[in-house]
Amino acid sequence: MATNRSEKTVSVLKVAAFAALTPMLLAGCTSIKDRRGYVMDQALTTAITPGLDNRQSVEGTLGQPSFASQFGDPVWYYVSSTTEQRVFGQPEIEGHEVLKVAFDSAGNVASVTTAGVDDVRDINPDGDKTPTLGRDRGFLEDLFGNIGAVGAGGLGGGAGGGTNGS
């Protein structure tokens, strides 16, 4: 009888251990969602009306932009991005939205447009080197390349060289 009771105790412990470990194992399979940038509110973004609103009213309604144009007509960009990352994986873009508010020279809203994830361009940099103009010099050329290129100090030549007259 004692062995039957100990077998039941062991099986109950196994079930309890499995029940305790299952949520931890499943938690490792979940993904991490992250929101970055401006939090878009459809009611606020649709309230911006070209010709009626100006910079102050847009800033009062939407807040400071994510960034603004540096050249040409003033344009404010509100960028919102949602990513999802699985455990030990790279983050993947789940959603991306850009609200573009363009102003005329008087500071009034000229147009309001939106762009989504379909408008995102995927760029692929070419290696880890940036091509530059000029010569391709090696380490020793960089180290010893200027020897003799500039006049040696104190040997005369150039401006200020000469003898002390007596």
C-alpha positions in Angstrom: 0.0 0.0 0.0 2.9 2.4 0.7 4.2 2.1 -2.8 0.8 2.8 -4.3 0.5 6.0 -2.2 4.0 7.1 -3.1 3.3 6.5 -6.8 0.2 8.6 -6.5 2.2 11.3 -4.8 4.9 11.2 -7.5 2.2 11.4 -10.3 0.5 14.3 -8.6 3.9 16.1 -8.3 4.5 15.6 -12.0 1.2 17.0 -12.9 1.7 20.0 -10.6 5.2 20.6 -12.0 3.9 20.4 -15.6 1.0 22.8 -14.7 3.5 25.2 -13.2 6.0 25.1 -16.0 3.5 25.3 -18.9 2.8 29.1 -18.5 6.5 29.8 -18.3 7.2 27.9 -21.5 4.3 29.5 -23.3 5.5 33.0 -22.1 8.7 32.4 -24.0 6.7 32.0 -27.3 5.0 35.4 -27.0 6.1 38.3 -29.1 7.0 41.8 -27.9 5.1 44.7 -29.4 6.6 48.1 -29.4 5.1 51.5 -30.4 7.4 54.2 -31.5 6.9 57.8 -32.4 3.6 59.7 -32.6 0.5 57.9 -31.4 -2.0 58.6 -34.2 -5.6 59.5 -33.3 -7.9 59.4 -36.3 -10.3 62.0 -34.8 -7.5 64.5 -34.3 -5.7 63.9 -37.6 -9.0 64.3 -39.6 -9.7 67.5 -37.8 -6.9 69.3 -39.6 -8.4 71.2 -42.5 -6.4 72.8 -45.3 -7.1 76.5 -45.7 -8.7 76.8 -42.2 -5.9 75.7 -39.8 -2.5 77.2 -39.4 0.8 76.2 -37.6 -0.5 77.2 -34.1 -3.8 75.3 -34.5 -2.0 72.2 -35.8 0.5 72.3 -32.9 -2.3 72.8 -30.5 -4.3 69.8 -31.9 -1.5 67.3 -32.7 1.5 68.6 -30.7 5.1 69.0 -31.8 5.9 67.1 -35.1 8.3 64.1 -35.2 10.4 66.2 -37.5 10.0 69.1 -39.9 11.4 69.8 -43.4 14.6 71.8 -43.6 14.3 73.0 -47.2 11.5 74.4 -49.3 8.0 75.0 -48.0 7.5 74.1 -44.4 6.2 70.5 -43.9 5.6 68.8 -40.6 5.8 65.0 -40.3 4.1 62.9 -37.6 5.6 59.4 -37.7 4.1 56.4 -36.0 5.5 52.9 -36.1 4.5 49.6 -34.5 7.0 46.7 -34.4 6.7 43.1 -33.3 9.6 41.0 -32.1 9.6 37.3 -31.4 12.1 35.9 -28.8 15.6 35.9 -30.3 14.3 37.4 -33.5 14.7 40.7 -35.4 11.9 43.3 -35.0 9.5 43.3 -37.8 7.4 46.3 -38.8 3.8 45.6 -38.1 2.4 49.0 -38.9 3.8 52.3 -40.1 2.0 55.6 -40.7 3.2 59.1 -41.6 1.0 62.1 -41.5 2.4 64.9 -43.6 1.1 68.5 -43.0 2.3 71.0 -45.5 2.1 74.7 -45.0 2.1 77.6 -47.4 4.3 80.7 -47.1 1.8 82.4 -44.8 1.8 79.5 -42.3 -1.7 78.1 -43.3 -2.2 74.4 -43.9 -1.9 73.7 -47.6 -2.4 69.9 -47.6 -2.7 66.9 -45.3 -1.6 63.5 -46.6 -0.9 60.2 -45.1 1.5 57.4 -46.1 1.5 53.8 -44.9 3.8 50.8 -44.8 3.4 50.4 -48.5 5.3 53.6 -49.1 8.4 52.5 -47.0 11.5 51.9 -49.1 13.8 49.1 -48.1 17.4 50.2 -48.6 20.4 47.8 -48.6 23.7 49.4 -47.8 26.6 48.1 -49.8 29.1 46.6 -47.3 30.7 48.4 -44.4 32.8 50.9 -46.4 31.9 54.3 -47.8 33.4 55.0 -51.2 35.4 58.3 -51.3 37.3 60.2 -53.9 41.1 60.2 -53.8 43.8 57.7 -53.5 43.5 54.3 -51.8 46.4 54.3 -49.5 47.7 51.5 -47.3 48.7 51.6 -43.6 52.4 52.2 -44.3 51.6 55.0 -46.8 49.4 56.7 -44.2 52.1 56.3 -41.5 55.1 57.4 -43.6 53.4 59.2 -46.5 54.1 62.8 -45.3 57.9 62.3 -44.8 59.6 64.8 -47.1 56.4 66.3 -48.3 56.7 69.4 -46.1 60.0 71.3 -45.6 61.9 70.3 -42.5 61.8 72.9 -39.8 64.9 75.1 -39.2 66.6 74.2 -42.5 65.6 77.4 -44.3 63.5 77.7 -47.4 60.2 79.3 -47.7 59.1 82.4 -45.9 61.1 83.5 -42.8 64.2 81.6 -43.9 67.5 83.4 -44.0 70.5 84.4 -42.0 70.8 86.9 -39.2 72.6 89.8 -40.5 75.2 91.5 -38.5 
